[in-house]
């Protein structure tokens, strides 16, 4: 009985140590995963911000070109009205 209890305690201690090792590994893996996801989100947010900024400048230049064309067409319309009237 005493021999059996010693074996059982040893088995419990080994099981506890294995479980602690497993939990430690899990915590380290979760911390590393959290860090990687955080870094990925940071990089992705920077890429989105850069693309939005580029899109804004593209829109400004496109609107400027459109306004130039509209102004030219308005001048042509004014010239045609002057010839008619």
N, C-alpha and C positions, 0 to 999 in steps of 0.2 A: 504494500500500500504506500509505504514511504517512497519507495523507488518510483512508483507510478506518479506520485504527486510531484516529485522532482522533475520527471520527464515532462509532465504536463506544464509545470511552471516554465521550464526551458522552452517548450513549444510556444507557450503564450508570449514569452519574452521575444522569441524570434518572430512571431507573427506581428507583435507590436512594432518591432523594429522595421520589418518589411512594410507595414502599413505607414509608418512615419516616413520612410524613404519614398514610398509612392506619393504621399501627400506633398512632401517637399518637392518632388519632381513635378507634380501637377501645378503647384503654386509657381514654380519657376517658369514652367511652360506658359501658364496663363499670363504672367507678368511680361514675358517676352512677346507673346502674341498681342497683348494690349499695346505694348510699345510699338510694334510693327504696324498695327492698325492705326494708331495715333499718327505715326509718321506718314503713312499712306494718305490719310485724310488731310494732313497738312500740305503734302505735295499736290494732291488733287485740288484742294482749295486754291492754291497758288496758280495752278494751270487754268482753272476756271476764271479766276480774276484776270489773268493775262489775256485770255481769249475774249472776255467781256470788254476789256479795255481796247483790244484790237478791233473788235466789232464796233465799238463806239466811234473810233477814229475812221473806220471804213464808212460808217453811216454818215458822219459829218462830211467827208469828202464827196460821197454820193449825193447828198442833199445840196452841196455847193454846186456840183455839176448840173443837177436838175434845175436849180434856181437860175443858173446861167442860161440854160436852154430856154426856160420859160421867159426870161427877160428878152432873149433874141426873138422869140415868137411874138411876144407882145409888141416889140418894135416893128416887126413885119406887119402885124395886124393894124397898128397905128398908121403905117405908111400906106397900106391898102385903103384904109378909111379916108386918108387925106386925098388920095387919087380919085376916089369915088365922089367925095363931097366937095 
